[in-house]
Amino acid sequence: MPPSLPQGICQARAGWRQALAWLALQARRIPAVPSQCAVCHAWPAERLCGDCVARFALPRHRCRNCALPLPPEAVQCGRCIRHSPPLDACLAAVDYSYPWAGLLAQFKFQHDPGWAAPLAARLRSAPGVEQALQAADWLLPVPLSAERLRERGFNQALLLARQLDRARTRSDWLLRLRATEAQSSLTRAQRLRNLRGAFALDPMAAAQLAGRRVVLLDDVMTTGATLQTAALVLRQAGVAHITGLVLARTA
């Protein structure tokens, strides 16, 4: 018989299975494409019309390792120069500002999984993202804790990843072992302490990840603590290259 797994990994697996069952149910409930743009209310339109995308999603020059907006002549931000991050690259589609902050709130907190497709389309069209996806062996969404999955009903990072490449998305390999204190009011150092020991890798996944290229995907990046903590777990498993990918990055 195979050795028993730690309780935290077993609980994380159970939460993941519950989330998949919920997603299968919700997929049959997603409404048809609305007739108005959610931003400018133009009619008829998709959830995000082309004019609003062109207006609010202008490409920005960013730090290659943490996606922080930078002047055009800079390659890395000061923090990444001083402290080499575990991410080989990091890409962000938009700034976490109007209208994206509100749209993400609808997606995550108003139980509207129908936002996954238009937001993933915006992410895919950002500079460098298509190339990163083509080069990756696997897409790993940042997982939620079992408690947060029950509260929200779905993992927004998983929905985005499946829109980008369902075949290479694995949501059962990188696991969240415990719930953590809300990050919004914490400093970066506090966030790193808060996340210590929060992630683990399913032992069965190690052989599939060693020496491979991975895209680690989340919806929002603030200080980078979550992505970097998860990336350290992947590094310990021997992942050769990690690209962080987020829809929105705070400035």
C-alpha positions in Angstrom: 0.0 0.0 0.0 1.2 3.6 -0.7 2.3 5.6 2.4 -0.4 7.7 4.0 -0.3 11.4 3.1 -0.2 14.2 5.6 -3.6 15.4 6.9 -3.2 18.8 5.3 -2.6 17.4 1.8 -5.6 15.1 2.2 -7.8 18.0 3.2 -6.6 20.1 0.4 -7.4 17.3 -2.1 -10.9 17.0 -0.7 -11.5 20.7 -1.0 -10.3 20.6 -4.6 -12.7 17.7 -5.4 -15.6 19.7 -3.9 -14.7 22.7 -6.0 -14.7 20.7 -9.2 -18.1 19.4 -8.5 -19.3 22.9 -7.9 -17.8 24.1 -11.1 -19.5 21.4 -13.1 -22.8 22.6 -11.7 -22.1 26.3 -12.3 -21.0 25.7 -15.9 -24.6 24.8 -16.7 -25.9 28.0 -15.1 -23.6 30.7 -16.7 -25.9 33.1 -18.5 -25.7 34.1 -22.1 -23.4 36.9 -23.1 -25.0 40.1 -21.8 -26.2 42.8 -24.2 -24.3 45.7 -22.6 -20.6 46.4 -21.9 -20.0 46.3 -18.2 -17.9 49.4 -18.3 -19.4 51.9 -20.8 -22.9 50.2 -21.1 -22.7 50.3 -24.9 -25.4 48.1 -26.5 -25.2 45.7 -28.1 -21.8 44.5 -26.9 -19.9 41.7 -25.1 -19.1 42.0 -21.4 -16.1 44.2 -22.4 -16.4 46.1 -25.6 -13.3 46.7 -27.8 -13.3 50.4 -27.1 -13.1 49.9 -23.3 -10.3 47.4 -23.7 -8.4 49.8 -26.0 -8.9 52.6 -23.5 -8.2 50.9 -20.2 -5.8 48.1 -21.1 -2.8 50.0 -22.6 0.4 47.9 -22.3 2.9 49.2 -19.7 6.6 48.6 -19.3 7.1 46.4 -16.2 9.8 44.8 -14.1 10.7 41.5 -15.7 10.6 39.6 -12.4 7.6 41.1 -10.5 5.6 43.1 -13.2 5.8 46.4 -11.3 5.3 49.3 -13.7 8.7 50.9 -14.5 10.2 53.6 -16.7 11.0 52.4 -20.2 14.7 52.3 -19.6 14.6 50.1 -16.5 14.6 46.2 -16.6 14.2 45.4 -12.9 12.8 47.2 -9.9 15.0 48.0 -7.0 13.5 45.2 -4.8 14.2 42.6 -7.4 17.8 43.9 -7.9 18.4 43.6 -4.2 16.6 40.4 -3.6 16.5 37.9 -6.5 12.9 36.6 -6.6 12.1 32.9 -7.2 10.2 33.8 -10.4 12.2 33.8 -13.6 9.7 36.2 -15.2 6.4 37.8 -14.3 3.7 39.2 -16.6 0.6 41.3 -15.9 -2.1 42.4 -18.3 -3.4 45.5 -16.5 -3.0 47.7 -13.5 -5.3 47.0 -10.5 -7.3 50.1 -11.0 -10.5 51.3 -12.7 -12.3 49.4 -14.2 -10.4 46.1 -13.5 -10.6 46.2 -9.8 -14.4 46.4 -9.9 -14.7 43.7 -12.6 -12.5 41.4 -10.5 -14.7 42.0 -7.5 -17.7 41.0 -9.5 -15.9 37.9 -10.6 -14.7 36.8 -7.2 -17.1 38.2 -4.7 -20.4 38.4 -6.5 -20.2 34.7 -7.7 -20.0 35.5 -11.4 -17.8 32.9 -13.1 -19.0 34.2 -16.5 -16.2 36.8 -16.2 -13.5 34.1 -16.6 -13.6 34.0 -20.5 -13.4 37.8 -21.1 -10.8 38.4 -18.5 -8.7 35.4 -19.7 -9.0 36.9 -23.3 -7.5 40.2 -21.9 -4.8 38.3 -20.2 -3.9 36.3 -23.3 -3.6 39.4 -25.4 -1.1 41.1 -23.1 2.5 41.3 -24.4 4.6 38.2 -23.8 1.7 36.0 -22.5 1.1 33.9 -25.6 4.8 33.1 -25.8 4.9 32.2 -22.1 1.9 29.9 -22.5 3.4 28.2 -25.6 6.7 27.6 -23.8 5.1 26.1 -20.6 4.7 22.5 -19.9 2.1 23.1 -17.2 -0.2 25.9 -15.9 -0.6 25.8 -12.2 -3.3 28.1 -10.7 -2.6 29.4 -7.2 -4.9 27.4 -5.0 -7.4 28.5 -2.3 -7.8 27.0 1.1 -10.7 24.5 1.5 -12.4 27.1 3.7 -12.2 29.8 1.0 -13.4 27.4 -1.6 -16.5 26.6 0.4 -17.1 30.3 1.0 -16.5 31.5 -2.6 -17.5 28.3 -4.5 -14.7 28.4 -7.0 -11.1 29.4 -7.5 -10.9 32.3 -9.9 -7.3 31.5 -10.8 -8.4 28.0 -11.9 -11.2 29.4 -14.1 -8.7 31.7 -15.8 -6.2 29.0 -16.3 -8.7 26.7 -17.9 -9.7 29.4 -20.3 -6.1 29.8 -21.3 -5.2 26.1 -21.7 -7.4 23.5 -20.2 -5.2 20.5 -21.3 -2.1 21.7 -19.5 -3.8 23.1 -16.4 -3.3 21.1 -13.2 -5.2 22.2 -10.1 -4.4 19.1 -8.0 -0.6 19.5 -7.8 0.0 22.7 -5.9 -2.1 22.6 -2.7 -3.1 25.2 -0.1 -2.8 23.5 3.3 -4.4 26.1 5.5 -6.4 29.3 5.5 -4.4 32.4 6.1 -5.1 35.8 7.6 -6.6 38.3 5.1 -3.6 39.8 3.3 -5.1 43.2 2.3 -4.0 45.0 5.5 -0.6 43.4 5.9 2.9 44.6 4.8 4.9 42.5 2.5 7.0 41.1 5.4 3.8 40.2 7.3 2.3 38.6 4.2 5.4 36.4 3.8 5.2 35.3 7.4 1.4 34.8 7.0 2.0 32.4 4.1 4.8 30.4 5.6 3.9 26.7 5.3 0.6 27.5 3.4 1.5 25.7 0.2 2.7 22.2 -0.5 3.2 20.0 -3.6 1.3 16.8 -4.0 4.0 14.1 -3.7 2.6 12.4 -6.8 3.4 15.5 -8.9 7.1 15.8 -8.3 8.2 13.6 -11.2 6.0 15.6 -13.6 7.4 18.9 -12.6 11.2 18.3 -12.2 13.1 20.0 -15.0 9.9 21.5 -16.5 8.7 25.0 -17.3 5.6 26.2 -15.4 3.3 29.1 -15.5 2.1 30.0 -12.0 -1.2 31.9 -12.4 -3.2 34.2 -10.1 -5.7 37.0 -10.6 -4.1 39.9 -8.7 -0.6 40.6 -7.5 0.0 43.1 -4.8 3.4 42.6 -3.1 4.2 39.4 -4.8 4.2 37.4 -1.5 1.7 34.8 -2.6 3.3 34.0 -6.0 6.8 34.0 -4.6 5.9 31.7 -1.7 4.2 29.2 -4.1 7.2 29.5 -6.5 9.6 28.5 -3.7 7.7 25.2 -3.3 8.0 24.6 -7.0 11.7 25.4 -6.9 12.2 22.8 -4.2 10.6 20.2 -6.5 13.1 21.0 -9.2 11.0 23.1 -11.6 13.4 24.6 -14.1 11.6 27.8 -15.1 8.7 29.7 -13.5 6.7 32.5 -15.1 4.3 34.3 -12.8 1.1 35.4 -14.7 -1.5 37.7 -13.3 -4.4 39.6 -14.7 -3.9 42.8 -12.6 -0.9 44.2 -10.8 -1.0 47.0 -8.2 1.2 50.0 -9.0 
